[in-house]
Amino acid sequence: MSVRLIINIGPPAFFQNVIADFMNEEHFARHLRRMRYLYREQRSALVNRIAEDLGSMVEVLGSESGMHLPVVFTHGISDLEIAERAARQNLWLWPLSRYYADKASRSGLALVSAVHEWMKFLPRSINSANC
């Protein structure tokens, strides 16, 4: 029997009642408060690390909210090239230029603030792209 079939055996009302209890007992609100604090701390550490390692090569946009951190390159670096290099090392970065409808795009990356593995890769890759 597949896992999907096992999950679908029970009526959806059971799962909805469990979630309703979770929310009514304020477990969800506590979870959100904890996660907001944790994500704010991770994001702050990430912004500081980017400033230390990359300095004026990047501009961090919207550093006060959300789980994704947009970082724009200031020195004409190709975000597509950086993302391709990262992918060869099994690191997944999202180039901002892919999301623009017109040619007036900005080169940069959308970074997930909870993931720091790529910070070992990014400064070295940007520096070699500048050469």
Buried (B, 14 or more C-beta within 10 A) or exposed (E): EEEEEEEEEEEEEEEEEEEEEEEEEEEEEEEEEEEEEEBEEBBEEBBEBBEEBBEEBBBBEEBEEEEBBBBBBBEEBBBEBBBEBBEEEEBEBBBBBEEEEEEEBBBBBBBBBEBEEBBEBBBEBBEEBEE
